[in-house]
Amino acid sequence: MKLSCLQENLSKGLSIVGRAVATRATLPITQNVLLATDQSQLKLVATNLEIATTCWIGAKVEEEGAITVPARLLTEFVNSLPSERVDLSLTPKTRSLSVRCARFEGHISGQDAGDFPPIPEVTEGVEAAIDAEALHEAITHVVFAAATEDTRPVLTGVYAEFKGKALTLAAADGFRLAVYKTSLSKKVAEKPQAVVSAQDRYEAIIPARALHELSRLLTEQEEPIGITLNPTKGQVLFKLKNAELVSQLIQGTFPNYAQLIPQSYVTRTLVDTAEFLRATRMASIFARDGSGIVRLQITPGGEAAPGKMVVSARAEEIGDNVGELDAIVEGEAAKIAFNGKYLADVLGVLHGGQIALETTSPSSPGVIKPVGREDYVHVVMPMFVQW
């Protein structure tokens, strides 16, 4: 292998695939990145056996070849090089990769490309396409609500339902639920040889980590994202302009989340999203030493005074704080307490405008919806406190 490329492009490519590199590896080679020539381009591949990311960058290829080298070492060395042309050359006998740039040179010992785990090719199944920005918004609205512990594996993933031109994503961790609906740019359809569905509806549970990595890659994408879902093999492929991400699907049955969304309320409170987020973050400073509890007291307005929401927190031996917000309150006065982090998480993804908080009782879930939008609903379990 012998080729040259720009330091800037190589550095960017390594950052794209780098997050898929295994950190604690039962298979040591998964801590490497695969470099291979591919039709006058340099292909970079990394995998942790759950997700695999592939990226192509422009290169001037003189000799074909492939090698795997330690990802962290190569990335740190390339990032420290000047922004000039980088020459890569492989000595097959010693499996040593030479990296030259300006007046700097490094030699990195590698392993045979043939020992690298094969990356699944998802060529059959269900196909769809979606606008990059729309997918990014959908992922950021739900992925934080997925569980991080493996006690219930299905909850560490995000449920995805493809139906016609609609995509619904849902995530839950037992304490909160986020559901977001968006539109596909191309109607979901099956490729030949796929299992035929009479319902025009397809489901999958995608690991939250895979979607988190995908979201990071979407910020610079302008073209629609191609999606190929193969439930039979348990794989999904996201095809970007110069990159691909393949992920294993999580097997199991996702909870019937529709049953968890309250259909009625006693009190509906409208508040400014940014003000509510500010008050929640202030209260969370004190709530850190008080089990993370943030209390909300909601009072309807009278003829002369507007309604209000009081956001407070207190911790024994530390102190307390109180913040007051103007609110439009429909229904009765209410008291409810939530985990401050859960509140801040959902308010942080709702940009501007107002939110509606629907509550029934101090022991019933609260429902948060952006005002004027029907595409998102968030359910949070309350915390039990002494008032």
C-alpha positions, 0 to 999 in steps of 0.5 A: 500500500502506498498513497497520499492524502491531506492531513485534514481529511485523514484526521477527520476520517479517523474522528468519524470512525474513532468512536466505533473503536472498542475500548475494552476489547475481548478481541484485541484487534477491534482496538485497531482501525483498518486502512485499505485502498478502495477505488482511488480512495482510502477506506477507514473502518472501525468496529466494536462488534456491535456497531461498525463505521466506515469512512472514505476519504480522497487519496492519491493511490499508487499501490493497493493494500490494507493494514490494521493499526492501533487506532488511538496511536494513529489518531493522536499522531495524525492530529499532531501533524501539520496541515499538509500532505500525508504519505502512507506506505506499508512494508508488508514483511514487517507489517509496519505503516510509515506515516510521513508529513512535512519533516515528521515521520512515524512508523506504526506496527500493525496486524494483517487486514485479514484478521480484522472482523468482517463488516456486515453487508446489509444489502437486503431488507427494508429501505427508506430515506430521511432528511439528515436534519430531520433524523438528527432532530428525532434522535436528539429528542429521544436517545437520552431517555434510553437506559444505560444499564443492561438489566433490561437490554431492550431499554438500552435501545431506541424503538423505531417504527417505519410505517409508510412515510412515517418514522416513530422513535421511542426510548424509555428507561423505566423512569421516563419515556420520550416519543418523537414522530417525523416523516421519511423523505422516501416511503419505506419499501422492501427490496427483493428477497426480503420477507414480505409484510402485509402491514407496510409496517416494520419495527426494530430496536436500535442500540442507543449508542449507535444512534448517538454516534450516528447523530454526531455524524449527521451534523455536516450532512446535507444529502438524505440518509439511506436506511436499510433494515434487515430484521431477519439478520438483525442489522441496520445500515445508515448510508451517509455521503462518505460514510456508513454505519452498521449496527446490530439490532437488539432482540426482544419486545419493546414495552407498549409505550402508548399505554404509559402516556396519560390521556387526561390531566387535572392541571395544564401549565404553560411556561417559557421553555428557556425560563423553566430550564434556567430555573431547573438548572439553578434548583439542581445545584441544590438538589445534588445533595438532596437526591436530585429532587426538584419541587414544582408548585403550580398556582392558577392565576386570578383576575388581577394576577397571572398564574405562576410556577415555583421551582425549588430545591433543598438539601439538609445542611446545605441550603435551598433555593426558590425560583418563580416563573409566570405561567398560564394555568388551566385547572387546579393548583398542583404540587409535584416533584421530579428528578432535576436531571430528567427535567433538564434533559428534556427541556434542553432538547426543546428549543425556545417557545413554550412547553405544556406540563400536564399533571394529575396528582403528585404521584402520577406521571407528568407529561411534557409537550412543546406547545404548537407541535404534535410530534413530541411527547415526554413522560416523567415519573414523579418523585415522592417527597414530604411537602 
